[in-house]
Amino acid sequence: MRLRFSKMHGIGNDFVVADATRTPLPDAGQIRRLADRREGVGCDQVLMAVPPADPDCDLGVAIFNADGSRAEQCGNGMRCLAVFARERGLVATDAMRFETPGGCVFAAIESGGTVRVRMGVPRFEPEEIPIVASGRAVSYRLDIGGEEIRFAAVSMGNPHAVVRVSDVAMAPVVRLGAALQSHPFFPAGVNVGFAEPLARDRLRLRVFERGVGETRACGSGACAAVVSGRLSGDLDADARVELPGGVLEVRWGGEGEPVWMAGPAARVFDAEIEL
C-alpha cells in the first residue's frame, strides 16, 4: 500500500494527514509504523479523510492514535484537516463540516492562517463521558497511590479529566496521567489535562493524551480545561490557553452552548510512503 500524505501540526501537536476517500484505511500496524518517530514518519495522531455517512457533512474523518487505537475527536487535528481538505480540493469552500466519531465539527479557515473550529456542546453526564459515577458532579475524587486526586470530567466528543494545579511546570503529568488513563473509573480511557489558572482569561495547560502520552498541544483538552474552569468559577467565557507548543483561543458561553476554538495549522511537508 502506497500512501500519499501531508505532515502537519497545530502548535506542535503533529499529524500525518491523508486522503482515504477512495482507498482502504491503513490497519493498526500500518498506523503504528506511520506514527513511529524512528522508523516511520512520526506523529501524535493519523487523520484519514473518508466519505461521510451524514449527508449534512462535507467530509468524514477516521482518527488514529499513535498506538493504532481509534480516537473520537481531535481539535488541533480538525484545524489541520481543514487546511488539507481545502488545498487538496476535498471541499469547495473555506467553511466546512467534518463528521467525526465524536460528532459533527464545523471548521472555517480565516485570514492570517487561523482556523476556527466549533467543537460541539460539552457533555457531563457520567454515561456520556464515560465515567463510573452515580451522578454528575463539578469534581470527582480518586485515590492514586495513597494520594487523593480531585479532577473535573467532561466529554468534548472524547473523554477528559482536568486536574487543577498551582504550577503546571512541576505537575506529575506522565505519572499521574498514565495512572488516571488506566484507572477503571474511566472505562474508555481518558485524556488528562493539568491546568494552572493565571487570570480570568488565561491559563497554562499540559495534556497526557490517551494512546499517545504527553503532547505539545491538545485542542479538545484546551476546550475541556476552559469548560471546567468556567464551571469552577476560575475563568470567563473567553480564555487564552497556553500550551507547550503555543496558544489557543477558546470561548464557551455556558451550559448547552458549543465550544469554539481558534489557532493555527501548518504543513511541514508532503511525501509518499510504502506501507
N, C-alpha and C positions, 0 to 999 in steps of 0.2 A: 504494500500500500504506500503510495507516494502522496505526501501531504504538503500542500502549499499553505503557508501561514504567515501571519504577522506577529512579531514580538512587540508587545505594547505594555505600557504601565500607566497607572493612575497614582501619582505621588509616591512612587516606589513599590506599590503593590503590583507585581508583574504577571503578565498573562501571555499564553500562546492563544491566538485567536484565528479561527479557520472557518471556511465555508463548507458545511456539510449538507447543504440543501439538496444536492444531487448525488451524494456519496454516502456510504455507510459510516457510522460513528466508529472511532477507534475503540478497541477494547481496553479493559483496565490496565493490562500490561503495557500496551502502547502508550496510554496516558502517563503511566509512571516513567516510561522512558523519555517522553517529551519533557516531563517536569524535572527530570534529574539534572542537577546543575553541574555534574562532572561528565556524564556520558550522554546527555541529551541536550535539549535547548536550555532548559532551566526556567522555572516559573512557579508562582504560588498556585495558580489555577489554569485550567484549559477551558476555553469557551468555544463552543461549536454552534454556529448558526444553522438552524434546522427549519423546515417548513412548519408554520404554526398550525395547531389544531383549531384554535379560536379564530374565526373569520374577522373579528374586530382587531386582531393584532397583525402587524406588518411582518413580523419575523419571530420565530421561536428560538430558544437557546438551551443547549444542554451544558450544564456547568459541572466540571470535574475538579475535585481537589487533587493536590499533588500525589496523594497516595492511591489515586484511582477511584475513590469513592465519589458519589454524587453530592452536589450541594443544591439547595433550593433557590438561593439568592446571592447576589454579589454586586454591591453598589458601585465600587470602582470599576468592576468588570463591565457593568452596563454602560458606563461612560465610554470605555474603550470600544465596546461593541458598536455603539452609536457611530463613532468616527469610522470604524472599519466598514460597517454596513453602508454608510453613505459613500465612502470612497470606492468601494467595490461594486456599487450600483445595486445592492440588495434592497435598498429603499430609495424612494424618489425625492424625498424632501428632508429638510433638517430636523423635522419633528417626526417622531416615530413611536410605535408601541411594540414592546417585546413581551412575548409570552414566556414566562419563567415558571419553574415548578412551584415557586412561592407566590405566583400571581402575575397579573399584567403590570408592566412597568412602562411609564411614559418617559421619553428622553428627548431633549432638544439641544442641538448644537448652537451655541451663541457666539457672538463676536469675541475675538481675543483668545480663542481656544478653550473657553469654558463650556462644559456640558452640564446641563441641569436635568436632574432626574427626580421624578415623583415615585417614591419608593413604596407607597401604599400606606394603609392605616395600621398602626401598631396593634398587636393583639396581646391580651394579658391573661386570658383565662387559662388555667393550668393545662387543659387538654389541647389547647391551640398552640402552646409554645413548643413542645410539650414538656411539662414537669410533673413530678409525682407529689402533688399537694392537694389538700382537701378543698382549698378555695383560693381565690385571688388575694394577694397581699401587696402592699407597697414594697416590702422587703421580705426576704427569707433568710433562714439561718441553717448552716450545716457545720458539723464538727469535722474538720480536716486535720488529721494527725494530732488531735488534742487541742486544736485551735478553733474557736468559733468564728466562722466567716459569715458576714452579712452581705447580701447582694440583692439587686433588683433582677427580675426576669421578664423578658419581653420577646415576642416574635416580630421580626421585621421581614417575614417570609421565611426566615431561618431563625433558630433559637439563639438567644443571647442572655448571658448573665453579666451584670455590670457591678463591679466592686469599687466602691469609693475609697480612695487612698489620699493620704496627705502629701506624698511625694512619689509621683509616678516613676521617677528615675530609680528609686530604691524598691519598687514593688517586686515581689517574687513571681514575675509573670510566667516563667516556664514551669516552676514547681507547682504553684497554685493553679495555674491554667490547666496543666495536664491532670491534676487531681480532680478538679471540678469537671473537666471534659469527660472523664471516665466514671464519674460518680453515678450510681443508679438513680439519683434524683432527676437526672436528665436522660431519659430512655433513648433519645435520638442523638445524644451528644450535645455539645454546646460551644459557642464562641464566647470567650471570656474577655471582657474589657476591664481595664484598670483605669479609672477616671479620676483626675485631680482637678476639681473646680478652681478656677483662678479669679473669676469675676462673674457677674450676672450674664455676660455674653461671651464667655471664653473658658475653655477647659483644655487640659492636656490628656492624651489617651494613648495607651498601648493595648494591643489586642493579641490574644493567643487564639488562633483560628483552628476550628475543628478540621482534622485531616491535613493540616499544613504546619502548625506551630506558630511562633510569633512572626508577624509580618510587619512591614514598614508602614502599612496603612490598611484600613478596613472600612469601606464605605457604609455597609449595613451596621457595623459596630459603632461608627460615629453617630449614626442615626439613633441607635439604641441608647447610647450614652446621653444624648441630648434629651430623649424621651424620659429616661429615668431621672435625669437632673431636673427636668420640668416637674415631674411628679413629686420629687422630694423637696421642691421649693428652692433649689440652688440656682436655676437658670431661668432666663426669659425665653421668649419664643424664638429669637434669632441668636444663634451661637456660632462662634468660630472654634472649630475643633483642631487642635494642633497635634499631629501625629508625627512619629519619627521621620516619615517620608515627605511631609508637607502639611498643608492646611486645607480643610474642607469647610464650606459654609452650609449650615444646617438650619432649617426652620421647621418648627412644629407648632401649629396653632392650638393644639389641645385634643382632648378625648374625642374620638370619632373623626379626626382630621388626618389627611395623609402627611407624611414627612417629605420635605423637599431637601435635596442635597445638590450642591454645585461644586465643581472642581475641574481640574484639567485632565486631559487624556493625551498621551503621547505615543507615537510609533517609534520603536527603536530600530527595527529593520524588518525586511521581508525576505523570506527564504523558502526552500523546499527541503524535505527530509524523507528518507525511505524508512518506513516503519516495518 
